[in-house]
Amino acid sequence: EAVSIRVVFVSLSPSLSLSLSPRLRMDWCTIESDPGVFTELVSRIGVRGVQVEEVYSLDRDSLDHVGEVFGLVFLFKWQTSADDAPKPMSSPPEDLFFARQVINNACATQAILSVLLNRPEIDIGDEMRSFRDFTIAFDPDDRGYALRNSDLVRTVHNSFARPEPIVIGQRAA
């Protein structure tokens, strides 16, 4: 019997429905921020026994309701200001898998994968295990580029894009 491992998706604003980017081969489409979508996404990547849950509060009762939690992903709308200068990042611990975010439109997917790739008790499947093993000696920048270039992750991620509306052309008068 599979054990359900939960990754909690924390919404600090009501469910966000985001727009799609153009669909070029290397583009990553924006997908709906929905725990069901992310549960299916990680399953299709090969991760087993993981369920993504959404909570709106971090109080004890809310967290007890979802059971054992292996990671938190915070979702909120970022608003830039003139004071938002890049801050230097110290190197993460050597035993922590961290990939710098270089992908547009896939922040939640990348955050969830970061949780999963750092939990040895989670069955991440052969593909993601090979990816982690291949990139473990990379610095965070190169890990981010490797993730961006992962055909498996990008294809599965983009499979959750909402269909674009069909526009029927008008005849010239």
SULNORWO-V795950 format. One line per field, one symbol per residue. burial: I if it has 9 or more other C-alpha atoms within 8 Angstrom, else O. Layout:
burial = ???
This chain:
burial = OOOOIIIIIIIOOOOOOOOIIOOOOOOIIIIIIOIOIIIOIIIOIIIIIIIIIIIOOOOOOIIOOIOOIIOIIOIOOOOOOOOOOOOOOOOOOOOOIOIIOOIOIIIIIIIIOIIIIOOOOIOIIOIIIOOIOOIOOOOIIIIIIIIIOOOOIIOIIIOIIOOOOOOOOOOOO
